[in-house]
């Protein structure tokens, strides 16, 4: 008998357009200019959906989202052909969520940070708690929640997308929800569209990655492998319920990532351009840039310990950054040059 898994994209009702043309490194990859945190949340949902649907003999996949039916995210999810897609759901209401997830075996929950109003942490936490209460009410056997760590409590600097998710994770633990907390690092694909995309310079074929990561190795993972890990967790809930998993497909300094890109993308020369968090913030105007800078600050202090061994136990074929960039070098050349 198939396990019914509900992927909940608990995003605010505000319309957020992205790119659903499939012109990135992966055909399913979602990009949303000027909204890094939203793109990250959307891609987690897409990656999980993709992986579970590749195991249709084991899983029935239902999508539940507050995004509108004509949003680019919902169009992207529908293109994967899940069994059920429900859009426009009031995810902030426990009764509404419970009505839709009742009878499901598992839930993969992704919450999104709301920057359009001045209450980002409070609203995301309220939505997360409502979904958690619904899962508890319906007796969901396994909830995987995409969380982050307490940045403010650790270093005294706010990172709303991280802090809100950490508060939600604490709540799930306190109410006794059968949960796996999944800490997801940035994706390799962020070198093609996201925060690590190399920027053009005045010199031909010279590109620079501008991010305040210092000289500390940073954990990353591929879009595809993220979904594979989520699928593996659902396949063995007894092993992973009650655990916190910090994923890592590879771990290097930004300089080392740049060297690998240069090796594969010649004649493009990719270099890292070390900047301070303040300089990073001054260069960008997108929603959540200060939160991103503080997140990097948190990582550079060596507080977080991601686990490549655990990741490989979930996906024995997890790709190294070297292999990923080699496999996608032609597409990367085109995207970086844009």
For each residue, the residues with C-beta under 8 A, 3 or more apart:
1:
2: 56 57 58 59 60
3: 58 59 60 105 106 234
4: 59 60 62 103 104 105 106
5: 52 59 60 61 62 104 105 106 107 108 234
6: 62 63 64 100 101 104 106 107 108
7: 45 48 49 52 61 62 63 64 82 107 108 110
8: 64 65 91 97 101 107 108 109 110 131
9: 41 42 45 63 64 65 66 67 73 77 110 112
10: 65 66 91 109 110 111 112 127 128 131
11: 16 38 41 42 65 66 67 73 91 111 112
12: 66 112 114 116 123 127
13: 66 68
14: 114 116
15: 68 71
16: 11 32 35 38 67 71 73
17: 32 71 72
18: 30 31 32 33 35 38 39 42 72 73 76
19: 23 24 30 31 32 33 72
20: 30 72 73 75 76 79
21:
22: 26 27 28 29 79
23: 19
24: 19 27 29 31 189 192 193 331 335
25: 29 188 189 192 223 328 331 332 335
26: 22 29 189 223 224
27: 22 24
28: 22 46 47 50 76 79 80 223
29: 22 24 25 26 43 46 189 193 223
30: 18 19 20 39 42 43 46 72 73 76
31: 18 19 24 39 193 194
32: 16 17 18 19 35 38 39 42 72
33: 18 19 286
34: 285 286 287
35: 16 18 32 38 39 115 286 287 288
36: 39 40 194 195 286 287 288 289 292
37: 40 41 112 113 115 161 287 288 291 292
38: 11 16 18 32 35 41 42 112 113 287
39: 18 30 31 32 35 36 42 43 193 194
40: 36 37 43 44 186 187 194
41: 9 11 37 38 44 45 110 111 112 113 146
42: 9 11 18 30 32 38 39 45 46 73 76
43: 29 30 39 40 46 47 187 189 223 226
44: 40 41 47 48 110 146 184 226
45: 7 9 41 42 48 49 63 65 73 77 108 110
46: 28 29 30 42 43 49 50 76 77 80
47: 28 43 44 50 51 223 224 226 227 230
48: 7 44 45 51 52 108 226 227 230 231
49: 7 45 46 52 53 61 63 77 80 82 227
50: 28 46 47 53 54 80 224 227
51: 47 48 54 55 224 227 228 230 231
52: 5 7 48 49 55 59 61 227 230 231 234
53: 49 50 56 59 61 80 81 82
54: 50 51 231
55: 51 52 58 59 231 235
56: 2 53 59 61
57: 2
58: 2 3 55 235
59: 2 3 4 5 52 53 55 56 231 234
60: 2 3 4 5 83
61: 5 7 49 52 53 56 82 83 84
62: 4 5 6 7 82 83 84 85 86 100 104
63: 6 7 9 45 49 77 82 84 85 86 87
64: 6 7 8 9 86 89 91 97 100 101
65: 8 9 10 11 45 73 74 77 85 86 87 88 89 91
66: 9 10 11 12 13 87 88 89 90 91 92
67: 9 11 16 71 73 74 87 88
68: 13 15 71 74 87 88
69: 74 87 88
70: 74 75
71: 15 16 17 67 68 74 75 87
72: 17 18 19 20 30 32 75 76
73: 9 11 16 18 20 30 42 45 65 67 76 77
74: 65 67 68 69 70 71 77 78 85 87
75: 20 70 71 72 78 79
76: 18 20 28 30 42 46 72 73 79 80
77: 9 45 46 49 63 65 73 74 80 82 85
78: 74 75 81 82 85
79: 20 22 28 75 76
80: 28 46 49 50 53 76 77
81: 53 78
82: 7 49 53 61 62 63 77 78 85
83: 60 61 62
84: 61 62 63
85: 62 63 65 74 77 78 82
86: 62 63 64 65 89 100
87: 63 65 66 67 68 69 71 74
88: 65 66 67 68 69
89: 64 65 66 86 96 97 100
90: 66 93 96
91: 8 10 11 64 65 66 96 97 127 130 131
92: 66 123 126 127 130
93: 90 96 97 130
94: 97 98 130 131 133 134 137
95: 98 99 134
96: 89 90 91 93 99 100
97: 8 64 89 91 93 94 100 101 130 131 134
98: 94 95 101 102 134 137 138
99: 95 96 102
100: 6 62 64 86 89 96 97
101: 6 8 64 97 98 104 107 134 135 138 140
102: 98 99 138
103: 4 138
104: 4 5 6 62 101 107 138 140
105: 3 4 5 140 141 142
106: 3 4 5 6 140 141 142 143 144 234 237
107: 5 6 7 8 101 104 131 135 140 142 143 144
108: 5 6 7 8 45 48 143 144 146 230 234
109: 8 10 128 131 143 144 145 146
110: 7 8 9 10 41 44 45 146
111: 10 11 41 124 127 128 131 146 164 165 168
112: 9 10 11 12 37 38 41 124
113: 37 38 41 120 121 124 160 161 164 288 291
114: 12 14 117 119 120 123 124
115: 35 37 120 287 288
116: 12 14
117: 114 120 123
118:
119: 114 122 123
120: 113 114 115 117 123 124 160 161 164
121: 113 124 125 160 163 164 167
122: 119 125 126
123: 12 92 114 117 119 120 126 127
124: 111 112 113 114 120 121 127 128 160 161 164 165 168
125: 121 122 128 129 164 167 168 171
126: 92 122 123 129 130
127: 10 12 91 92 111 123 124 130 131
128: 10 109 111 124 125 131 132 145 164 165 167 168 171 172
129: 125 126 132 133 168 171
130: 91 92 93 94 97 126 127 133 134
131: 8 10 91 94 97 107 109 111 127 128 134 135
132: 128 129 135 136 143 168 171 172 175 177
133: 94 129 130 136 137 175
134: 94 95 97 98 101 130 131 137 138
135: 101 107 131 132 138 140 143 177
136: 132 133 139 140 175 176 177
137: 94 98 133 134
138: 98 101 102 103 104 134 135
139: 136
140: 101 104 105 106 107 135 136 143 177 178
141: 105 106 178 237
142: 105 106 107 178 179 180 234 237 241
143: 106 107 108 109 132 135 140 172 177 178 179 180
144: 106 107 108 109 179 180 182 230 233 234
145: 109 128 165 168 169 172 179 180 181 182
146: 41 44 108 109 110 111 165 182 184
147: 165 166 168 169 181 182 183 244
148: 151 159 161 162 163 165 166 183 295
149: 154 162 166 183 298 303 304
150: 153 154 162 163 166
151: 148 154 155 157 158 159 162 163 166 294 295 298
152: 155 156 157 158 159 163
153: 150 163 166
154: 149 150 151 298 301 303
155: 151 152 294 297 298 301 303
156: 152
157: 151 152 294 297 298
158: 151 152 163 290 291 294
159: 148 151 152 162 163 291 292 294 295 298
160: 113 120 121 124 163 164 288 291
161: 37 113 120 124 148 164 165 288 291 295
162: 148 149 150 151 159 165 166 291 295 298
163: 121 148 150 151 152 153 158 159 160 166 167
164: 111 113 120 121 124 125 128 160 161 167 168
165: 111 124 128 145 146 147 148 161 162 168 169
166: 147 148 149 150 151 153 162 163 169 170
167: 121 125 128 163 164 170 171
168: 111 124 125 128 129 132 145 147 164 165 171 172
169: 145 147 165 166 172 173 179 181
170: 166 167 173 174
171: 125 128 129 132 167 168 174 175
172: 128 132 143 145 168 169 175 177 179 181
173: 169 170 176 177 179 181
174: 170 171
175: 132 133 136 171 172
176: 136 173
177: 132 135 136 140 143 172 173
178: 140 141 142 143 237 241 242
179: 142 143 144 145 169 172 173 241 242
180: 142 143 144 145 233 237 240 241 242 243 244 245
181: 145 147 169 172 173 243 244 245
182: 144 145 146 147 229 230 233 244 245 247
183: 147 148 149 244 245 246 247 304 306
184: 44 146 221 226 247
185: 218 219 220 221 246 247 248 306
186: 40 190 194 195 196 218 220
187: 40 43 190 194 220 221 222 223 226
188: 25 191 220 221 222 223 249 250 319 321 324 325
189: 24 25 26 29 43 192 193 194 222 223
190: 186 187 193 194 195 196 197 220
191: 188 194 196 197 198 209 257 261 325 332 336
192: 24 25 189 197 328 331 332 335 336
193: 24 29 31 39 189 190 197 335
194: 31 36 39 40 186 187 189 190 191 197
195: 36 186 190 211 292
196: 186 190 191 209 211 254 257
197: 190 191 192 193 194 209 335 336
198: 191 207 208 209 258 261 268 270 336
199: 207 208 209 210
200: 207
201: 206 207 208
202:
203: 206
204:
205: 267 268 269
206: 201 203 269 271
207: 198 199 200 201 268 269 270 271 336
208: 198 199 201 270 271 272 273
209: 191 196 197 198 199 254 257 258 270 271 272 273
210: 199 273 275 280 283
211: 195 196 254 272 275 280 296
212: 274 275 276 277 279 280 293 296 297 300
213: 216 218 253 254 274 296 299 300
214: 274 300
215: 253 255 274
216: 213 253 299 300 302
217: 251 252 253 256
218: 185 186 213 251 252 253 254 257 299
219: 185 246 247 248 249 250 251 304 306 308
220: 185 186 187 188 190 248 249 250 251 257 321
221: 184 185 187 188 225 226 229 247 248 249 250 311 318
222: 187 188 189 225 226 249 318 319 324
223: 25 26 28 29 43 47 187 188 189 226 227
224: 26 47 50 51 227 228 319
225: 221 222 228 229 249 311 315 317 318 319
226: 43 44 47 48 184 187 221 222 223 229 230 247
227: 47 48 49 50 51 52 223 224 230 231
228: 51 224 225 231 232 314 315 317 318
229: 182 221 225 226 232 233 245 247 311 314 315 318
230: 47 48 51 52 108 144 182 226 227 233 234
231: 48 51 52 54 55 59 227 228 234 235
232: 228 229 235 236 314 315
233: 144 180 182 229 230 236 237 240 245 314
234: 3 5 52 59 106 108 142 144 230 231 237
235: 55 58 231 232
236: 232 233 239 240
237: 106 141 142 178 180 233 234 240 241
238: 241
239: 236 243
240: 180 233 236 237 243 245
241: 142 178 179 180 237 238
242: 178 179 180
243: 180 181 239 240
244: 147 180 181 182 183
245: 180 181 182 183 229 233 240 307 310 311 314
246: 183 185 219 304 305 306 307 310
247: 182 183 184 185 219 221 226 229 306 307 310 311
248: 185 219 220 221 251 306 307 308 311
249: 188 219 220 221 222 225 308 311 318 319 320 321 324
250: 188 219 220 221 308 320 321 322
251: 217 218 219 220 248 306 308
252: 217 218 256 257 260 321
253: 213 215 216 217 218 256 257 272
254: 196 209 211 213 218 257 258 272 274
255: 215 258 259 271 272
256: 217 252 253 259 260
257: 191 196 209 218 220 252 253 254 260 261 272 321
258: 198 209 254 255 261 262 270 271 272
259: 255 256 262 263 270
260: 252 256 257 263 264 321 322 325
261: 191 198 257 258 264 265 268 270 325 332
262: 258 259 265 266 268 269 270 271
263: 259 260 266
264: 260 261 325 326 329 332
265: 261 262 268 270 325 329 332 333 336
266: 262 263 269
267: 205
268: 198 205 207 261 262 265 333 336 337
269: 205 206 207 262 266
270: 198 207 208 209 258 259 261 262 265 336
271: 206 207 208 209 255 258 262
272: 208 209 211 253 254 255 257 258
273: 208 209 210
274: 212 213 214 215 254
275: 210 211 212 279 280 283
276: 212 279 280
277: 212 280 281 293 294 296 297
278: 281 282 293
279: 212 275 276 282 283
280: 210 211 212 275 276 277 283 284 289 292 293 296
281: 277 278 284 289 290 293
282: 278 279
283: 210 275 279 280
284: 280 281 289
285: 34 289
286: 33 34 35 36 289
287: 34 35 36 37 38 115
288: 35 36 37 113 115 160 161 291 292
289: 36 280 281 284 285 286 292 293
290: 158 281 293 294
291: 37 113 158 159 160 161 162 288 294 295
292: 36 37 159 195 280 288 289 295 296
293: 212 277 278 280 281 289 290 296 297
294: 151 155 157 158 159 277 290 291 297 298
295: 148 151 159 161 162 291 292 298 299
296: 211 212 213 277 280 292 293 299 300
297: 155 157 212 277 293 294 300 301
298: 149 151 154 155 157 159 162 294 295 301 303 304
299: 213 216 218 295 296 302 303 304
300: 212 213 214 216 296 297
301: 154 155 297 298
302: 216 299
303: 149 154 155 298 299
304: 149 183 219 246 298 299
305: 246
306: 183 185 219 246 247 248 251 311
307: 245 246 247 248 310 311
308: 219 248 249 250 251 311 312
309: 312 313
310: 245 246 247 307 313 314
311: 221 225 229 245 247 248 249 306 307 308 314 315 318
312: 308 309 315 316 318
313: 309 310 316
314: 228 229 232 233 245 310 311 318
315: 225 228 229 232 311 312 318
316: 312 313
317: 225 228
318: 221 222 225 228 229 249 311 312 314 315
319: 188 222 224 225 249 323 324 327
320: 249 250 323 324
321: 188 220 249 250 252 257 260 324 325
322: 250 260 325 326
323: 319 320 326 327
324: 188 222 249 319 320 321 327 328
325: 188 191 260 261 264 265 321 322 328 329 332
326: 264 322 323 329
327: 319 323 324
328: 25 192 324 325 331 332
329: 264 265 325 326 332 333
330: 333 334
331: 24 25 192 328 334 335
332: 25 191 192 261 264 265 325 328 329 335 336
333: 265 268 329 330 336 337
334: 330 331 337 338
335: 24 25 192 193 197 331 332 338
336: 191 192 197 198 207 265 268 270 332 333
337: 268 333 334
338: 334 335
